[in-house]
Amino acid sequence: MSKFILSAFADEISPDLAEQVRVLKDLNIGYMDLRSVDGVNVKDLTDRDMTRIRETLHLNGIQVACIGSPVGKSPIEASLDEALADLDRVIEIGRVLDTRNIRMFSFYPPETSPAAGYDRYVDPALRRLERFANLAQQEDAVLLLENEKEIVGDTVARCYCLMCSLASDHFRFLWDPANFIQVGEGRVTDDAWDLLGKYMGFVHVKDALLGDASVVAAGEGDGQVGALLQRLDAAGYEGFLSLEPHLERAGRDGGFSGPEKMSYAVGALRDLMGSLGIKEHQE
């Protein structure tokens, strides 16, 4: 039996932790994805920051679903040492905040490389990601590889190449419908479920339009979010649907929606789930 738990990128609401918590509580969402607080990226949080965040969340009954790290959003030709150090740090932060889930990426090819030539970077990405996967296994963390435009793992085919080589209990796939649409992958649930569904570990909820790649709320675009939810439900998925709406602003380092547009995005997802007879799990 499936179990769908809602989470949200809290920094899409506000940079301020108190405002993040207030809005999540108003929306009756008990989990957050931690990407930044007060404008500080999660990988750069100090031990003091973590103590404050942990205490604030505990007092307000909010838990961390995933560390929304930027690990792997770095040039594929750069030294791997810094990326490994960042991964080690965010795994430690996750441990302090009681989550094993770490979102990450599969590296930027050189700026001069058109996406049509990204295939030649799959093997170098695999070698790097294998180092990440080994560290995750040692530290009992779960890495969640997100599909992302301008990254080696952008299309269904390249994500499949990465996942079929690396998938384990410590290395799972994070499906972002909008990001697939923005690299021209239409009808992605129909075309990709048989390849990627068995690797699913996490879902980002945002949608987009094929025509101009603009981001919209769940069910308002071409990302087949409803079909994805149905496939997950039939497969007995037990995990998070994490709202990352990007309805106000989107960029390489993340996005922003604000309280009102986050509320709209949450309502759109709940309406879509209701129309499909899919229940939200409330703890």
Contacts in CASP RR format, 6 or more apart in sequence:
PFRMAT RR
TARGET T0000
AUTHOR 0000-0000-0000
METHOD contacts of the structure
MODEL  1
MSKFILSAFADEISPDLAEQVRVLKDLNIGYMDLRSVDGVNVKDLTDRDM
TRIRETLHLNGIQVACIGSPVGKSPIEASLDEALADLDRVIEIGRVLDTR
NIRMFSFYPPETSPAAGYDRYVDPALRRLERFANLAQQEDAVLLLENEKE
IVGDTVARCYCLMCSLASDHFRFLWDPANFIQVGEGRVTDDAWDLLGKYM
GFVHVKDALLGDASVVAAGEGDGQVGALLQRLDAAGYEGFLSLEPHLERA
GRDGGFSGPEKMSYAVGALRDLMGSLGIKEHQE
1 236 0 8 1.000
2 232 0 8 1.000
2 233 0 8 1.000
2 235 0 8 1.000
2 236 0 8 1.000
2 237 0 8 1.000
2 238 0 8 1.000
2 278 0 8 1.000
3 236 0 8 1.000
3 237 0 8 1.000
3 238 0 8 1.000
3 239 0 8 1.000
3 281 0 8 1.000
4 229 0 8 1.000
4 232 0 8 1.000
4 233 0 8 1.000
4 237 0 8 1.000
4 239 0 8 1.000
4 240 0 8 1.000
4 241 0 8 1.000
4 273 0 8 1.000
4 278 0 8 1.000
4 279 0 8 1.000
4 280 0 8 1.000
4 281 0 8 1.000
5 31 0 8 1.000
5 65 0 8 1.000
5 239 0 8 1.000
5 240 0 8 1.000
5 241 0 8 1.000
5 280 0 8 1.000
5 281 0 8 1.000
5 283 0 8 1.000
6 29 0 8 1.000
6 30 0 8 1.000
6 31 0 8 1.000
6 240 0 8 1.000
6 241 0 8 1.000
6 242 0 8 1.000
6 243 0 8 1.000
6 266 0 8 1.000
6 269 0 8 1.000
6 280 0 8 1.000
7 29 0 8 1.000
7 30 0 8 1.000
7 31 0 8 1.000
7 32 0 8 1.000
7 33 0 8 1.000
7 65 0 8 1.000
7 66 0 8 1.000
7 240 0 8 1.000
7 241 0 8 1.000
7 242 0 8 1.000
7 243 0 8 1.000
8 24 0 8 1.000
8 27 0 8 1.000
8 29 0 8 1.000
8 31 0 8 1.000
8 32 0 8 1.000
8 33 0 8 1.000
8 242 0 8 1.000
8 243 0 8 1.000
8 244 0 8 1.000
8 262 0 8 1.000
8 266 0 8 1.000
9 32 0 8 1.000
9 33 0 8 1.000
9 35 0 8 1.000
9 68 0 8 1.000
9 242 0 8 1.000
9 243 0 8 1.000
9 244 0 8 1.000
9 255 0 8 1.000
10 17 0 8 1.000
10 20 0 8 1.000
10 21 0 8 1.000
10 24 0 8 1.000
10 32 0 8 1.000
10 33 0 8 1.000
10 34 0 8 1.000
10 35 0 8 1.000
11 20 0 8 1.000
11 35 0 8 1.000
11 36 0 8 1.000
11 37 0 8 1.000
11 39 0 8 1.000
11 256 0 8 1.000
12 243 0 8 1.000
12 244 0 8 1.000
12 245 0 8 1.000
12 246 0 8 1.000
12 255 0 8 1.000
12 256 0 8 1.000
12 257 0 8 1.000
12 258 0 8 1.000
12 262 0 8 1.000
13 19 0 8 1.000
13 20 0 8 1.000
13 23 0 8 1.000
13 24 0 8 1.000
13 257 0 8 1.000
13 258 0 8 1.000
13 259 0 8 1.000
13 262 0 8 1.000
14 20 0 8 1.000
14 23 0 8 1.000
14 258 0 8 1.000
14 259 0 8 1.000
15 36 0 8 1.000
15 37 0 8 1.000
15 38 0 8 1.000
15 39 0 8 1.000
16 38 0 8 1.000
17 37 0 8 1.000
17 38 0 8 1.000
17 52 0 8 1.000
17 53 0 8 1.000
17 56 0 8 1.000
18 56 0 8 1.000
19 259 0 8 1.000
20 32 0 8 1.000
20 37 0 8 1.000
21 56 0 8 1.000
21 57 0 8 1.000
21 60 0 8 1.000
21 62 0 8 1.000
23 259 0 8 1.000
23 262 0 8 1.000
23 263 0 8 1.000
24 30 0 8 1.000
24 32 0 8 1.000
24 62 0 8 1.000
25 60 0 8 1.000
25 62 0 8 1.000
26 263 0 8 1.000
27 262 0 8 1.000
27 263 0 8 1.000
27 266 0 8 1.000
28 282 0 8 1.000
29 243 0 8 1.000
29 266 0 8 1.000
30 61 0 8 1.000
30 62 0 8 1.000
30 63 0 8 1.000
30 283 0 8 1.000
31 62 0 8 1.000
31 63 0 8 1.000
31 64 0 8 1.000
31 65 0 8 1.000
31 240 0 8 1.000
32 57 0 8 1.000
32 62 0 8 1.000
32 63 0 8 1.000
32 64 0 8 1.000
32 65 0 8 1.000
33 64 0 8 1.000
33 65 0 8 1.000
33 66 0 8 1.000
33 67 0 8 1.000
33 68 0 8 1.000
33 103 0 8 1.000
33 242 0 8 1.000
33 244 0 8 1.000
34 42 0 8 1.000
34 53 0 8 1.000
34 64 0 8 1.000
34 66 0 8 1.000
34 67 0 8 1.000
34 68 0 8 1.000
34 93 0 8 1.000
34 97 0 8 1.000
35 41 0 8 1.000
35 42 0 8 1.000
35 68 0 8 1.000
35 69 0 8 1.000
35 254 0 8 1.000
36 42 0 8 1.000
37 45 0 8 1.000
37 49 0 8 1.000
37 53 0 8 1.000
40 49 0 8 1.000
41 70 0 8 1.000
41 253 0 8 1.000
42 67 0 8 1.000
42 68 0 8 1.000
42 69 0 8 1.000
42 90 0 8 1.000
42 93 0 8 1.000
43 69 0 8 1.000
43 70 0 8 1.000
43 71 0 8 1.000
43 86 0 8 1.000
43 89 0 8 1.000
43 90 0 8 1.000
43 93 0 8 1.000
45 53 0 8 1.000
45 93 0 8 1.000
50 93 0 8 1.000
50 96 0 8 1.000
50 97 0 8 1.000
53 97 0 8 1.000
54 96 0 8 1.000
54 97 0 8 1.000
57 63 0 8 1.000
57 64 0 8 1.000
57 97 0 8 1.000
63 98 0 8 1.000
63 99 0 8 1.000
64 94 0 8 1.000
64 97 0 8 1.000
64 98 0 8 1.000
64 99 0 8 1.000
65 99 0 8 1.000
65 101 0 8 1.000
65 240 0 8 1.000
65 242 0 8 1.000
66 99 0 8 1.000
66 101 0 8 1.000
66 102 0 8 1.000
66 103 0 8 1.000
66 144 0 8 1.000
66 202 0 8 1.000
66 240 0 8 1.000
66 242 0 8 1.000
67 90 0 8 1.000
67 93 0 8 1.000
67 94 0 8 1.000
67 97 0 8 1.000
67 99 0 8 1.000
67 101 0 8 1.000
67 102 0 8 1.000
67 103 0 8 1.000
68 90 0 8 1.000
68 102 0 8 1.000
68 103 0 8 1.000
69 86 0 8 1.000
69 87 0 8 1.000
69 90 0 8 1.000
69 102 0 8 1.000
69 103 0 8 1.000
69 104 0 8 1.000
70 86 0 8 1.000
70 105 0 8 1.000
70 253 0 8 1.000
71 83 0 8 1.000
71 86 0 8 1.000
71 87 0 8 1.000
71 90 0 8 1.000
71 102 0 8 1.000
71 104 0 8 1.000
71 105 0 8 1.000
71 132 0 8 1.000
72 83 0 8 1.000
72 104 0 8 1.000
72 105 0 8 1.000
72 106 0 8 1.000
72 107 0 8 1.000
72 151 0 8 1.000
73 105 0 8 1.000
73 107 0 8 1.000
73 108 0 8 1.000
73 148 0 8 1.000
73 151 0 8 1.000
73 252 0 8 1.000
73 253 0 8 1.000
74 82 0 8 1.000
74 83 0 8 1.000
74 107 0 8 1.000
74 108 0 8 1.000
75 107 0 8 1.000
75 108 0 8 1.000
75 110 0 8 1.000
76 107 0 8 1.000
76 108 0 8 1.000
76 109 0 8 1.000
76 110 0 8 1.000
76 121 0 8 1.000
76 124 0 8 1.000
76 125 0 8 1.000
76 128 0 8 1.000
76 152 0 8 1.000
77 110 0 8 1.000
80 128 0 8 1.000
80 131 0 8 1.000
83 128 0 8 1.000
83 132 0 8 1.000
84 131 0 8 1.000
84 132 0 8 1.000
84 135 0 8 1.000
87 102 0 8 1.000
87 104 0 8 1.000
87 132 0 8 1.000
87 135 0 8 1.000
87 136 0 8 1.000
88 135 0 8 1.000
88 139 0 8 1.000
90 102 0 8 1.000
91 102 0 8 1.000
91 135 0 8 1.000
91 136 0 8 1.000
91 139 0 8 1.000
91 141 0 8 1.000
94 100 0 8 1.000
94 102 0 8 1.000
94 141 0 8 1.000
95 139 0 8 1.000
100 140 0 8 1.000
100 141 0 8 1.000
100 142 0 8 1.000
101 141 0 8 1.000
101 142 0 8 1.000
101 144 0 8 1.000
101 202 0 8 1.000
101 240 0 8 1.000
102 136 0 8 1.000
102 141 0 8 1.000
102 142 0 8 1.000
102 143 0 8 1.000
102 144 0 8 1.000
103 144 0 8 1.000
103 146 0 8 1.000
103 174 0 8 1.000
103 202 0 8 1.000
104 132 0 8 1.000
104 143 0 8 1.000
104 144 0 8 1.000
104 145 0 8 1.000
104 146 0 8 1.000
105 145 0 8 1.000
105 146 0 8 1.000
105 148 0 8 1.000
105 151 0 8 1.000
105 153 0 8 1.000
106 125 0 8 1.000
106 129 0 8 1.000
106 145 0 8 1.000
106 148 0 8 1.000
106 151 0 8 1.000
106 152 0 8 1.000
106 153 0 8 1.000
106 162 0 8 1.000
107 121 0 8 1.000
107 124 0 8 1.000
107 125 0 8 1.000
107 128 0 8 1.000
107 151 0 8 1.000
107 152 0 8 1.000
108 150 0 8 1.000
108 151 0 8 1.000
108 152 0 8 1.000
109 117 0 8 1.000
109 118 0 8 1.000
109 121 0 8 1.000
109 152 0 8 1.000
113 121 0 8 1.000
115 150 0 8 1.000
115 154 0 8 1.000
115 155 0 8 1.000
115 183 0 8 1.000
118 152 0 8 1.000
118 153 0 8 1.000
118 154 0 8 1.000
118 155 0 8 1.000
118 158 0 8 1.000
119 158 0 8 1.000
121 152 0 8 1.000
122 152 0 8 1.000
122 158 0 8 1.000
122 161 0 8 1.000
122 162 0 8 1.000
125 152 0 8 1.000
125 153 0 8 1.000
125 162 0 8 1.000
126 161 0 8 1.000
126 162 0 8 1.000
126 165 0 8 1.000
126 166 0 8 1.000
129 145 0 8 1.000
129 162 0 8 1.000
129 166 0 8 1.000
129 171 0 8 1.000
130 166 0 8 1.000
132 143 0 8 1.000
132 171 0 8 1.000
133 143 0 8 1.000
133 166 0 8 1.000
133 168 0 8 1.000
133 170 0 8 1.000
133 171 0 8 1.000
135 141 0 8 1.000
136 142 0 8 1.000
136 143 0 8 1.000
136 170 0 8 1.000
136 171 0 8 1.000
137 168 0 8 1.000
137 170 0 8 1.000
140 170 0 8 1.000
141 170 0 8 1.000
142 169 0 8 1.000
142 170 0 8 1.000
142 171 0 8 1.000
142 172 0 8 1.000
142 201 0 8 1.000
143 170 0 8 1.000
143 171 0 8 1.000
143 172 0 8 1.000
144 172 0 8 1.000
144 173 0 8 1.000
144 174 0 8 1.000
144 201 0 8 1.000
144 202 0 8 1.000
145 153 0 8 1.000
145 159 0 8 1.000
145 162 0 8 1.000
145 163 0 8 1.000
145 166 0 8 1.000
145 171 0 8 1.000
145 172 0 8 1.000
145 173 0 8 1.000
145 174 0 8 1.000
146 174 0 8 1.000
146 176 0 8 1.000
146 179 0 8 1.000
146 204 0 8 1.000
147 153 0 8 1.000
147 154 0 8 1.000
147 155 0 8 1.000
147 156 0 8 1.000
147 159 0 8 1.000
147 173 0 8 1.000
147 174 0 8 1.000
147 175 0 8 1.000
147 176 0 8 1.000
147 179 0 8 1.000
147 180 0 8 1.000
148 154 0 8 1.000
148 176 0 8 1.000
148 179 0 8 1.000
149 179 0 8 1.000
149 182 0 8 1.000
149 183 0 8 1.000
150 252 0 8 1.000
152 158 0 8 1.000
152 162 0 8 1.000
153 159 0 8 1.000
153 162 0 8 1.000
154 179 0 8 1.000
154 183 0 8 1.000
155 180 0 8 1.000
155 183 0 8 1.000
155 185 0 8 1.000
156 180 0 8 1.000
156 185 0 8 1.000
156 188 0 8 1.000
156 191 0 8 1.000
156 192 0 8 1.000
156 195 0 8 1.000
156 196 0 8 1.000
159 173 0 8 1.000
159 192 0 8 1.000
159 196 0 8 1.000
160 192 0 8 1.000
160 195 0 8 1.000
160 196 0 8 1.000
163 171 0 8 1.000
163 173 0 8 1.000
163 196 0 8 1.000
163 199 0 8 1.000
167 173 0 8 1.000
167 198 0 8 1.000
167 199 0 8 1.000
172 199 0 8 1.000
172 200 0 8 1.000
172 201 0 8 1.000
172 202 0 8 1.000
173 196 0 8 1.000
173 197 0 8 1.000
173 199 0 8 1.000
173 200 0 8 1.000
173 201 0 8 1.000
173 202 0 8 1.000
174 201 0 8 1.000
174 202 0 8 1.000
174 203 0 8 1.000
174 204 0 8 1.000
175 196 0 8 1.000
175 197 0 8 1.000
175 200 0 8 1.000
175 202 0 8 1.000
175 203 0 8 1.000
175 204 0 8 1.000
175 228 0 8 1.000
176 203 0 8 1.000
176 204 0 8 1.000
176 206 0 8 1.000
176 244 0 8 1.000
177 188 0 8 1.000
177 189 0 8 1.000
177 204 0 8 1.000
177 205 0 8 1.000
177 206 0 8 1.000
177 207 0 8 1.000
177 208 0 8 1.000
177 223 0 8 1.000
177 224 0 8 1.000
177 225 0 8 1.000
177 228 0 8 1.000
178 204 0 8 1.000
178 206 0 8 1.000
178 207 0 8 1.000
178 208 0 8 1.000
178 215 0 8 1.000
178 223 0 8 1.000
178 246 0 8 1.000
179 204 0 8 1.000
179 208 0 8 1.000
180 186 0 8 1.000
180 188 0 8 1.000
180 192 0 8 1.000
180 223 0 8 1.000
181 188 0 8 1.000
181 207 0 8 1.000
181 208 0 8 1.000
181 209 0 8 1.000
181 210 0 8 1.000
181 213 0 8 1.000
181 221 0 8 1.000
181 222 0 8 1.000
181 223 0 8 1.000
182 208 0 8 1.000
182 213 0 8 1.000
184 210 0 8 1.000
185 191 0 8 1.000
185 192 0 8 1.000
186 210 0 8 1.000
186 222 0 8 1.000
186 223 0 8 1.000
186 224 0 8 1.000
187 224 0 8 1.000
188 223 0 8 1.000
188 224 0 8 1.000
189 223 0 8 1.000
189 224 0 8 1.000
189 226 0 8 1.000
189 227 0 8 1.000
189 228 0 8 1.000
189 231 0 8 1.000
190 224 0 8 1.000
190 227 0 8 1.000
193 228 0 8 1.000
193 231 0 8 1.000
197 231 0 8 1.000
197 235 0 8 1.000
200 232 0 8 1.000
200 235 0 8 1.000
200 237 0 8 1.000
201 239 0 8 1.000
202 239 0 8 1.000
202 240 0 8 1.000
202 242 0 8 1.000
203 228 0 8 1.000
203 232 0 8 1.000
203 239 0 8 1.000
203 240 0 8 1.000
203 241 0 8 1.000
203 242 0 8 1.000
204 242 0 8 1.000
204 243 0 8 1.000
204 244 0 8 1.000
205 218 0 8 1.000
205 225 0 8 1.000
205 241 0 8 1.000
205 242 0 8 1.000
205 243 0 8 1.000
205 244 0 8 1.000
205 245 0 8 1.000
205 265 0 8 1.000
205 269 0 8 1.000
206 215 0 8 1.000
206 216 0 8 1.000
206 217 0 8 1.000
206 218 0 8 1.000
206 243 0 8 1.000
206 244 0 8 1.000
206 245 0 8 1.000
206 246 0 8 1.000
206 265 0 8 1.000
207 215 0 8 1.000
207 216 0 8 1.000
207 217 0 8 1.000
207 218 0 8 1.000
207 219 0 8 1.000
207 220 0 8 1.000
207 221 0 8 1.000
207 222 0 8 1.000
207 223 0 8 1.000
207 225 0 8 1.000
208 214 0 8 1.000
208 215 0 8 1.000
208 216 0 8 1.000
208 221 0 8 1.000
208 222 0 8 1.000
208 223 0 8 1.000
209 216 0 8 1.000
209 221 0 8 1.000
209 222 0 8 1.000
210 222 0 8 1.000
211 222 0 8 1.000
215 245 0 8 1.000
215 246 0 8 1.000
215 247 0 8 1.000
215 250 0 8 1.000
216 247 0 8 1.000
217 245 0 8 1.000
217 247 0 8 1.000
217 264 0 8 1.000
217 265 0 8 1.000
217 267 0 8 1.000
217 268 0 8 1.000
217 269 0 8 1.000
218 225 0 8 1.000
218 226 0 8 1.000
218 265 0 8 1.000
218 268 0 8 1.000
218 269 0 8 1.000
218 272 0 8 1.000
219 225 0 8 1.000
219 226 0 8 1.000
219 268 0 8 1.000
219 272 0 8 1.000
220 268 0 8 1.000
225 272 0 8 1.000
226 272 0 8 1.000
226 276 0 8 1.000
229 241 0 8 1.000
229 272 0 8 1.000
229 273 0 8 1.000
229 276 0 8 1.000
229 278 0 8 1.000
230 276 0 8 1.000
230 278 0 8 1.000
233 276 0 8 1.000
233 278 0 8 1.000
241 269 0 8 1.000
243 262 0 8 1.000
243 265 0 8 1.000
243 266 0 8 1.000
243 269 0 8 1.000
244 255 0 8 1.000
245 257 0 8 1.000
245 261 0 8 1.000
245 262 0 8 1.000
245 264 0 8 1.000
245 265 0 8 1.000
246 254 0 8 1.000
246 255 0 8 1.000
246 256 0 8 1.000
246 257 0 8 1.000
247 257 0 8 1.000
247 258 0 8 1.000
247 261 0 8 1.000
247 262 0 8 1.000
247 264 0 8 1.000
247 265 0 8 1.000
248 255 0 8 1.000
248 256 0 8 1.000
248 257 0 8 1.000
248 258 0 8 1.000
248 261 0 8 1.000
249 255 0 8 1.000
249 256 0 8 1.000
257 265 0 8 1.000
270 280 0 8 1.000
273 279 0 8 1.000
273 280 0 8 1.000
END
